[in-house]
């Protein structure tokens, strides 16, 4: 006789085998719903088709420019060699400038992109750019301007119909959208279209978000500007205009210092021109009043020396004055817009270079502050450079001033010697020399300024930007969005994934037992048999369809019964379950018929006295039965009835439903009955009530040699297993085993796949298409 532990070990092996097939069971469980998968796939494929058709194609346009990095200072070279400063820091600054709101808003305004036009197609919009029937300029916005798209239709060569109101061409007109001016473009286009007004900052921000600027490599100064747009021509115009405005602003920034220098020279020339005229008039009047035409040879020689020395003094004084201006420039805060001082006449190249570099850094900082805050690390790096450069410049100014003062003293000593020589010159010639001396100083300075102005003007005319266009904007020939194949794949995935998700959630929420593993992994009670769902309406399937799957499974149960209760003698078998409807009557009848077919004498007792079903299942007329015997009303032999469908198969029906079933089951009549039947019959089958509802089955358990606990597929709840474990632990029933009943194999939700052809033609003629496919798959 097999023990519970032996059976449990066997059940563990079955559980392992069952778990190995779980993936297959899940797959075939989903195949049960193949029609829903097909329907969902068709629906989402159609939705995907219309979605793709409704999308406005997007094209990619791009241009390339080269940034000339001509600002490689000594400090930057050293830092680059140390790997501290990124090599493309200048390029990153220029990228920020090109994506600045100030620059892009200027581009939007000049191209008029704040106003959009489109016409409606069957599924999608058709963007109109430079081919709209009439362009509309918004002069004064209203509270409704930006709230909707406004309908427009050309009426004739006189005007359009704007939101139902006639508006003439080229005349400011008040409308619900605000004050507008309509200008004709293509009067042959009579179809209605729509105009959309946007604020310049908002549309500029949209383009900033779309504008992508990237270097061709980490070490390269070549930039690629790209933007995606529904209209390639509009994207090309935008990119070209961004580059043009960027170059123009760069040149404008570079020309600011030159323009300042020219203005300074012009102002000095205007003042000197008046002073020089006065000095020339003084010389002329002196010569006329004293009848002197020119200086003597000795006086002319001395005068030339004095004039040359005076020029040196003038140059030194000019440079000292410029040093004061530079110091004032250094003392002003960086956040103030102070004009850089002119370096006109400065002979020291070091100071000139440092002042120019300081001006360049301030311009870079001002450009960056248009797009990024003061706290940005890039701005902080420039601030550090400015502070360091100012400190170096102050030291250079101090050194240069000391040198200039020393030189001026030397020149003044030379002047003293010349003054002594002048005393030897006649009085009138000496007086003439004094007058001409002032005039020559002014004249030399005037000529010097004229020369510098010409040089500065040439520099202004030849100034170029530090960048150049490599390739003008060009668009891709084919749209990059939408990616049709990807969109279709997404919708197909949704079409397949949605049913999977619904089925998965349904399975997760389903608390019914649907697989053998739902039992075996939660209890130690062995599963002795698995019975498929019968599509036969008859109660005794083993008789009416002896070659069916269910009939063969009942025979297998009959065989296993010999291992559960070996040896000769009568065997008492009890059938129970958790709740009603799990198939006790069906299994007990068919197992009894199967046993009787082997020549054994079998009797089945309908001991579910509360809700009997056995008699009605086989279609016999109701008579007296067990309840009448148990109260001593009749003898047990008087209530035994033959089951006509099977020889050697008998039954005792429940009889009249008593008011106290549990009490009458506990009297001595039942024990006497079981004892008597064990003498006359080989098998006594007890169809007991559900143990989850009443205690009747527990009362009957002491008479049984083996107990079969029925669990019905997709009917019994998973929490019923806890009750099964409880009665197993308490050993309420002897030799407890589980029969997994009514397994639905047609839908493949359980995972059992049989070769139906083995059981005869009658089982295969009604197979569904999906069953045939699955069986062929399994054979492979």
Secondary structure, DSSP 8 states (H G I E B T S, - for coil): ---HHHHHHHHHHHHHHHHHTHHHHHHHHHHTTHHHHHHHHHHHHHHHHHHHHHS--BEEEEEEEEE------HHHHHHHHHT-S-TTHHHHHHHHHHT-HHHHHHHHHHHTTTEEEEEE-SSSEEEESS--SEEEEEEEE-TTTTSS-EEEEEEETTEEEETTEEEEBTS-EEETTEEEEEEES-TT--S-EEEEE--HHHHHHHHHHH-EEEESSTT--EEEEEEEES-HHHHHHHHHHHHHHHHHHHHHHHHHHHHHHHHHHHHHHHHHHHHHHHHHHHHHHHHHHHT--S--HHHHHHHHHHHHHHHHHHHHHHHHHHHHHHHHHHHS-TTS-------TT---HHHHHHHHHHHHHHHHHHHHTTTS-TTSHHHHHHHHHHHHHHHHHHHHHHHHHHHHHHHHHHHHHHHHHHHHHHTTS-HHHHHHHHHHHHHHHHHHHHHHHHHHHHHHHHHHHT---SEEEEEEEEE-SS--BS-HHHHHHHHHHHHHHHHHHHHHHHHHH--B--SHHHHHTT--S-EEEEEE-----SS-HHHHTTTSHHHHHHHHHHHHHHHHS-SSS-EEEEEEESSTTSSHHHHHHHHHHHHHTTT--EEEEE---SS--HHHHHT------HHHHHTTSS-GGGGEEE-TTSTTEEEE---S--S-HHHHHTSHHHHHHHHHHHHH-SEEEEE---TTT-SHHHHHGGG-SEEEEEEETTTSBTTHHHHHHHHHHHT-SSSEEEEEEEE--SS-SS-----GGGG-GGGTTT--HHHHHHHHHHH-
